[in-house]
Amino acid sequence: MAHNKQQLFVDEHHNIHQKTNVLGTGGQGIVYRTSDSDIAIKLATIKDSEKPITNKVDIRNFQTKIQNLRLLPIPENINITKPMAMLKDSAGYVMHLLNEMQPFSHFWHNPKAIRKINNIPGWLEKIPEESAKQLIHYSNTGGLRRRLSGLAKCASILSELHSMGLIYGDISAENVFISKYYESNELWLIDPDNIRFCKDGAKGGVYTPKYAAPELVQHKSGGSFKTDCHSFAVLTFWILTLNHPFIGDHVINGGADWADDTEEDGDLDEKAYAGLLPWIDDENDDSNYSDNGLPRSLVLTDKLRGLFQLTFGVGRTTPWKRPTIFHWPKALMEAYDKTLQCIECKMSFYHNDDLKVCPFCGTEINELITVRTYLYDEENNKKKNLQWIFIREVTSNKIKITLPNRIFFPFSNKKFDI
């Protein structure tokens, strides 16, 4: 059978690649799988469209941009796919693709995933079917525990980039890939062509809608460490709670309010994504509050809630007050180490001393192993300042639990066990 010529691309080394299905979509391009399972191609697209760039000048400009990317001091061992070869006569490049990985967007339920869920367990019988299936999908995709570990690894990669003076530029659920199989915790960022040095005073920047920082959407500044931090926080909150941090009841209800039913000008969704409305858990403004998604008490620790409050609260209008990316890996791993997984419903949740049963299905919590480490005050011969808490469920007498290095040594954003 003859191949469709439009599907074939030749790279600078004269290798021929046949694109197949879409792997991910970013702010200015689409990543495709190819007939070679180890290879993907990225095709740049015209701004605000999914049409490939065809103008010869624009193609040359894109190729120059990627050539410059190759000169950046991106660490060799960092988990970011890098261009292997430029495509000839196209605005695009070839990249190595790790097999058996999927984008973070799979963490959200979709019609295809929901259709596969046929049986509703007893612990979910009293809630609406759609909500029940969302919870089942949350559990089937690794629950809270897998989301926390994946996000921590993503934050670790970004912190390594930021420590080199580089920004990623286009953080979204389509650009972060995680292993399909839970035995592996591999995580990669797949769209590197917007990586560049952070420059004060830069204007403009590429972003994926719904993730971009307010100052970027409002054209007040360009990409920066601060815009990366906002986008990562959006991704994290959305993945954990299943609700976008700025899509609250005010937006959902079209601006209608019992005290003021006047219509607002403009698209409320767009205003929310542009940071022109308060976020849903703003401690100083509840006008856009929402309790949609999972209860925050079940999926966020106090430290994570504090980071979100600083990022989306005061940080919405004052970017320099946002927490840097270096705060996130440790906060996410501290949360990860406080999770338990129910032996019955397989949902994961945070432990506290008063919790005796699973908050989802009511199953009694089994025996636990708890490790606490403290700094030691040699002068007064006593322990002080709790450093780390590690808690895991014990499901059998033969279970093997490996204690991670972070319990006993200073936490490293660059490398930690999962």
C-alpha positions as CSV (number, residue, x, y, z in Angstrom):
1,M,0.0,0.0,0.0
2,A,1.4,3.4,-1.0
3,H,2.1,5.9,1.7
4,N,0.4,9.3,1.6
5,K,3.1,11.8,0.7
6,Q,1.8,14.3,3.1
7,Q,2.5,11.9,5.9
8,L,6.2,11.6,5.0
9,F,9.0,13.9,6.3
10,V,12.7,13.8,5.5
11,D,15.2,15.0,8.1
12,E,18.6,16.6,7.6
13,H,20.3,13.2,7.6
14,H,18.0,12.0,4.8
15,N,16.0,9.6,7.0
16,I,12.3,9.3,6.1
17,H,9.6,9.5,8.8
18,Q,6.0,8.7,8.5
19,K,3.8,10.5,11.0
20,T,0.8,8.7,12.5
21,N,-1.4,9.7,15.5
22,V,-1.1,12.9,17.6
23,L,0.9,12.4,20.8
24,G,0.5,15.9,22.3
25,T,-0.4,19.5,21.4
26,G,1.4,22.5,22.9
27,G,1.3,26.3,22.5
28,Q,2.7,26.4,19.0
29,G,3.0,22.9,17.7
30,I,1.9,19.3,17.5
31,V,3.9,16.2,18.4
32,Y,3.2,13.1,16.4
33,R,4.1,9.5,16.7
34,T,5.8,7.9,13.7
35,S,5.9,4.4,12.2
36,D,9.1,4.0,14.2
37,S,8.0,3.4,17.8
38,D,11.2,5.1,19.2
39,I,10.8,8.3,17.1
40,A,8.4,11.2,17.2
41,I,8.3,14.4,15.2
42,K,7.3,17.9,16.3
43,L,5.6,20.2,13.7
44,A,5.4,23.9,14.4
45,T,2.0,25.5,13.8
46,I,0.8,28.9,12.9
47,K,-0.1,31.0,15.9
48,D,-3.6,30.3,17.2
49,S,-4.2,27.4,14.8
50,E,-3.3,23.8,14.2
51,K,-2.1,24.4,10.7
52,P,1.6,23.7,10.0
53,I,3.9,26.5,9.1
54,T,4.4,26.6,5.3
55,N,5.9,30.0,4.7
56,K,9.6,29.6,3.7
57,V,10.8,32.5,5.8
58,D,8.9,31.3,8.9
59,I,10.4,27.8,8.3
60,R,13.9,29.2,8.3
61,N,13.3,31.2,11.4
62,F,12.0,28.1,13.2
63,Q,15.0,26.1,12.1
64,T,17.3,28.9,13.4
65,K,15.5,28.8,16.7
66,I,16.1,25.1,17.1
67,Q,19.7,25.4,16.1
68,N,20.1,28.0,18.9
69,L,18.4,25.6,21.3
70,R,21.1,23.1,20.7
71,L,23.6,25.6,22.0
72,L,21.9,26.1,25.4
73,P,23.5,24.4,28.4
74,I,20.7,22.0,29.0
75,P,22.1,19.2,31.2
76,E,22.7,15.9,29.3
77,N,21.0,13.7,31.9
78,I,17.9,15.8,32.3
79,N,14.6,14.1,31.3
80,I,13.7,16.5,28.5
81,T,13.5,15.2,24.9
82,K,15.8,17.2,22.7
83,P,15.8,17.6,18.9
84,M,17.8,14.8,17.2
85,A,17.5,16.2,13.7
86,M,15.8,19.0,11.8
87,L,13.2,18.3,9.2
88,K,14.0,19.4,5.7
89,D,11.6,21.8,4.1
90,S,9.4,21.8,7.2
91,A,9.2,23.7,10.5
92,G,9.8,20.7,12.7
93,Y,12.3,18.2,14.1
94,V,12.8,14.6,15.1
95,M,12.9,13.6,18.7
96,H,13.6,10.3,20.6
97,L,10.4,8.9,22.1
98,L,10.3,6.7,25.2
99,N,7.9,3.8,24.7
100,E,5.0,3.1,27.0
101,M,4.5,6.6,28.2
102,Q,1.4,8.9,28.2
103,P,0.7,12.6,28.8
104,F,-0.5,13.9,32.1
105,S,-3.8,14.7,30.4
106,H,-4.7,11.0,30.9
107,F,-5.2,11.8,34.6
108,W,-8.4,13.6,33.7
109,H,-11.5,11.6,32.8
110,N,-12.7,11.7,29.2
111,P,-15.6,10.0,27.4
112,K,-13.5,7.2,26.2
113,A,-12.2,6.3,29.6
114,I,-15.6,6.7,31.3
115,R,-17.2,4.4,28.7
116,K,-14.9,1.6,29.8
117,I,-16.2,1.8,33.4
118,N,-19.2,-0.5,33.7
119,N,-19.3,-1.5,37.4
120,I,-19.9,1.0,40.2
121,P,-18.7,-0.4,43.5
122,G,-20.9,-0.3,46.6
123,W,-19.1,2.5,48.2
124,L,-20.0,4.8,45.3
125,E,-23.6,3.8,44.9
126,K,-25.1,6.8,46.7
127,I,-23.4,9.4,44.5
128,P,-24.3,10.4,40.9
129,E,-23.1,8.0,38.3
130,E,-20.9,10.6,36.5
131,S,-19.1,11.6,39.8
132,A,-18.7,7.9,40.7
133,K,-17.0,7.2,37.4
134,Q,-14.7,10.2,37.8
135,L,-13.6,8.8,41.2
136,I,-13.0,5.3,39.7
137,H,-11.0,6.9,36.9
138,Y,-9.0,8.8,39.5
139,S,-8.2,5.6,41.3
140,N,-7.5,3.6,38.1
141,T,-4.9,6.2,37.0
142,G,-2.9,5.8,40.2
143,G,-4.9,8.0,42.6
144,L,-3.4,10.8,44.7
145,R,-0.1,9.0,45.4
146,R,0.9,8.6,41.7
147,R,-0.1,12.2,40.9
148,L,2.0,13.6,43.7
149,S,5.1,11.6,42.7
150,G,4.7,12.5,39.0
151,L,4.3,16.2,39.8
152,A,7.3,16.1,42.2
153,K,9.5,14.7,39.4
154,C,8.2,17.4,37.0
155,A,9.0,20.1,39.5
156,S,12.5,18.5,40.0
157,I,13.2,18.8,36.2
158,L,12.0,22.4,36.1
159,S,14.1,23.3,39.2
160,E,17.2,21.9,37.5
161,L,16.4,24.0,34.4
162,H,15.8,27.1,36.5
163,S,19.0,26.6,38.4
164,M,20.8,26.9,35.0
165,G,19.1,30.2,34.3
166,L,16.7,28.5,31.8
167,I,12.9,28.6,31.6
168,Y,10.8,25.9,30.0
169,G,8.2,28.3,28.7
170,D,5.2,26.1,27.8
171,I,4.2,23.9,30.7
172,S,0.9,21.9,30.2
173,A,-0.5,18.5,30.7
174,E,0.2,17.6,27.1
175,N,4.0,18.3,27.5
176,V,4.6,16.2,30.6
177,F,4.7,12.4,30.0
178,I,4.7,9.6,32.6
179,S,5.1,5.9,32.4
180,K,2.0,3.9,31.6
181,Y,2.9,1.2,34.1
182,Y,3.0,1.9,37.8
183,E,6.2,-0.2,38.3
184,S,8.1,2.6,36.5
185,N,8.2,6.2,37.6
186,E,9.8,7.6,34.5
187,L,8.8,11.1,33.7
188,W,9.8,13.3,30.7
189,L,9.0,16.8,29.3
190,I,8.6,16.4,25.5
191,D,8.5,19.9,24.0
192,P,11.8,21.7,24.5
193,D,11.7,24.3,21.7
194,N,10.7,27.2,24.0
195,I,13.5,26.7,26.5
196,R,15.7,29.8,26.7
197,F,17.5,32.0,29.1
198,C,15.3,34.0,31.4
199,K,15.7,37.7,30.4
200,D,14.3,40.6,32.5
201,G,12.1,42.9,30.4
202,A,11.3,40.3,27.7
203,K,8.0,40.7,26.0
204,G,5.7,38.1,24.5
205,G,6.0,34.3,24.8
206,V,4.4,31.1,23.7
207,Y,2.0,29.3,26.1
208,T,-0.8,26.8,26.1
209,P,-4.2,28.4,26.9
210,K,-5.5,27.8,30.4
211,Y,-2.0,27.4,31.9
212,A,-0.4,30.8,31.2
213,A,0.4,33.3,33.9
214,P,-1.8,36.5,33.9
215,E,1.0,38.8,32.9
216,L,1.8,36.6,29.9
217,V,-1.8,36.5,28.7
218,Q,-2.3,40.2,29.3
219,H,1.0,41.0,27.3
220,K,2.5,42.7,30.3
221,S,5.7,40.6,30.2
222,G,7.3,37.7,28.5
223,G,8.1,34.2,29.7
224,S,10.1,34.0,33.0
225,F,10.8,31.9,36.0
226,K,7.6,33.4,37.5
227,T,5.4,32.4,34.5
228,D,6.8,28.9,34.7
229,C,5.9,28.7,38.3
230,H,2.3,29.8,37.7
231,S,1.8,27.3,34.9
232,F,3.2,24.5,37.0
233,A,0.9,25.5,39.9
234,V,-2.1,25.4,37.6
235,L,-1.1,22.0,36.3
236,T,-0.6,20.7,39.9
237,F,-3.9,22.0,41.3
238,W,-5.9,20.8,38.3
239,I,-4.3,17.3,38.4
240,L,-4.9,16.9,42.1
241,T,-8.3,18.4,42.6
242,L,-9.8,17.9,39.1
243,N,-10.8,21.5,39.0
244,H,-9.0,24.5,37.3
245,P,-8.0,27.0,40.0
246,F,-9.7,29.9,38.3
247,I,-13.0,28.2,37.1
248,G,-15.2,28.9,40.0
249,D,-19.0,29.2,40.5
250,H,-18.9,32.9,39.3
251,V,-17.5,31.7,35.9
252,I,-19.7,28.5,35.7
253,N,-22.9,30.4,36.4
254,G,-22.1,33.0,33.8
255,G,-21.5,35.8,36.3
256,A,-25.0,35.5,37.7
257,D,-25.3,36.2,41.4
258,W,-28.4,36.4,43.7
259,A,-27.3,40.0,44.7
260,D,-26.3,41.2,41.3
261,D,-27.6,39.6,38.1
262,T,-26.0,42.1,35.7
263,E,-24.0,40.6,32.9
264,E,-20.4,41.3,32.5
265,D,-18.7,42.2,29.3
266,G,-16.4,39.6,27.7
267,D,-16.0,35.9,28.0
268,L,-15.8,34.9,31.7
269,D,-13.8,31.8,31.0
270,E,-11.2,33.9,29.1
271,K,-11.1,36.4,32.0
272,A,-10.5,33.7,34.5
273,Y,-7.7,32.1,32.4
274,A,-6.2,35.6,32.1
275,G,-6.1,36.0,35.8
276,L,-8.7,38.8,35.8
277,L,-10.8,37.0,38.4
278,P,-9.9,35.8,41.9
279,W,-9.0,32.1,42.2
280,I,-11.5,29.6,43.6
281,D,-9.9,29.3,47.1
282,D,-8.8,33.0,47.5
283,E,-8.7,33.6,51.2
284,N,-9.5,37.3,50.7
285,D,-12.1,37.2,48.0
286,D,-14.7,34.4,47.8
287,S,-16.6,35.9,44.8
288,N,-15.4,33.1,42.5
289,Y,-15.4,30.3,45.1
290,S,-16.2,26.8,44.1
291,D,-16.2,23.4,45.9
292,N,-16.2,21.5,42.6
293,G,-13.7,18.8,42.2
294,L,-12.3,16.7,45.0
295,P,-12.4,18.1,48.5
296,R,-9.2,20.0,49.1
297,S,-8.7,18.4,52.5
298,L,-8.4,15.0,50.9
299,V,-5.9,15.9,48.2
300,L,-3.9,18.9,49.5
301,T,-1.7,19.3,52.5
302,D,-1.5,22.6,54.4
303,K,1.9,23.3,52.8
304,L,0.5,22.7,49.3
305,R,-2.5,24.9,50.0
306,G,-0.1,27.6,51.2
307,L,1.9,27.5,48.0
308,F,-1.3,27.7,45.9
309,Q,-2.5,30.6,48.0
310,L,0.7,32.6,47.4
311,T,0.7,31.7,43.7
312,F,-2.9,32.3,42.8
313,G,-3.8,34.8,45.5
314,V,-1.2,37.6,45.9
315,G,0.8,36.1,43.1
316,R,-2.0,36.6,40.6
317,T,-1.3,40.4,40.5
318,T,2.1,40.5,42.0
319,P,4.2,37.8,40.2
320,W,7.4,38.3,42.3
321,K,5.6,37.1,45.4
322,R,4.9,33.6,43.9
323,P,6.9,30.8,45.4
324,T,9.8,29.7,43.2
325,I,9.8,26.3,41.6
326,F,12.4,25.2,44.2
327,H,9.6,25.0,46.9
328,W,7.5,22.5,45.0
329,P,9.5,19.2,44.9
330,K,9.9,18.9,48.6
331,A,6.3,20.0,49.4
332,L,5.0,17.4,46.9
333,M,7.3,14.6,48.3
334,E,6.3,15.4,51.9
335,A,2.7,15.0,50.8
336,Y,3.5,11.8,49.0
337,D,5.1,10.3,52.1
338,K,2.0,11.0,54.1
339,T,-0.3,9.1,51.9
340,L,-2.0,5.8,52.5
341,Q,-3.7,3.5,50.0
342,C,-6.9,1.7,50.9
343,I,-6.8,-2.0,50.5
344,E,-10.4,-2.1,49.4
345,C,-11.1,0.8,47.0
346,K,-7.4,1.5,46.2
347,M,-7.9,5.3,46.7
348,S,-5.0,7.1,48.4
349,F,-5.4,9.8,51.0
350,Y,-3.5,11.6,53.7
351,H,-3.0,10.1,57.1
352,N,-3.8,11.8,60.3
353,D,-3.9,10.4,63.9
354,D,-7.7,10.7,64.2
355,L,-8.3,8.8,60.9
356,K,-9.4,5.2,61.6
357,V,-11.2,4.3,58.3
358,C,-10.7,5.2,54.6
359,P,-12.5,8.5,54.0
360,F,-13.8,7.2,50.6
361,C,-15.2,3.7,51.3
362,G,-15.1,3.4,55.1
363,T,-12.7,0.4,55.2
364,E,-10.8,0.1,58.4
365,I,-7.2,1.2,58.1
366,N,-4.7,-1.6,58.6
367,E,-1.4,-1.5,60.5
368,L,0.9,1.3,59.6
369,I,4.6,1.9,59.7
370,T,5.6,5.4,60.7
371,V,9.1,6.9,60.7
372,R,9.8,10.3,62.0
373,T,13.2,12.0,61.9
374,Y,14.3,15.0,64.0
375,L,17.3,17.2,64.2
376,Y,19.3,16.4,67.4
377,D,20.4,19.1,69.8
378,E,23.7,17.8,71.1
379,E,24.1,20.7,73.6
380,N,20.9,19.8,75.4
381,N,21.0,16.1,74.6
382,K,17.5,16.0,73.1
383,K,15.8,15.9,69.7
384,K,14.2,19.0,68.2
385,N,12.6,20.1,65.0
386,L,10.7,17.4,63.2
387,Q,12.4,17.0,59.8
388,W,10.4,14.3,58.0
389,I,7.4,11.9,58.3
390,F,7.1,8.7,56.3
391,I,4.0,6.6,56.6
392,R,3.0,3.5,54.7
393,E,0.2,0.9,55.1
394,V,1.2,-2.7,56.1
395,T,-0.8,-5.1,54.0
396,S,0.9,-8.4,55.0
397,N,3.5,-9.8,57.3
398,K,5.8,-10.4,54.3
399,I,5.6,-6.9,52.8
400,K,8.9,-5.2,52.1
401,I,9.0,-1.4,52.7
402,T,12.1,0.5,51.5
403,L,12.9,3.7,53.4
404,P,13.9,6.5,51.0
405,N,17.1,8.5,51.6
406,R,15.2,11.7,52.1
407,I,14.2,10.5,55.6
408,F,17.7,10.5,56.8
409,F,19.5,13.1,54.6
410,P,18.8,16.6,53.5
411,F,16.3,16.7,50.7
412,S,17.6,17.2,47.2
413,N,15.4,18.7,44.5
414,K,17.6,17.1,41.9
415,K,17.4,13.4,42.9
416,F,15.0,11.6,45.2
417,D,13.6,8.1,45.5
418,I,10.0,7.2,44.7
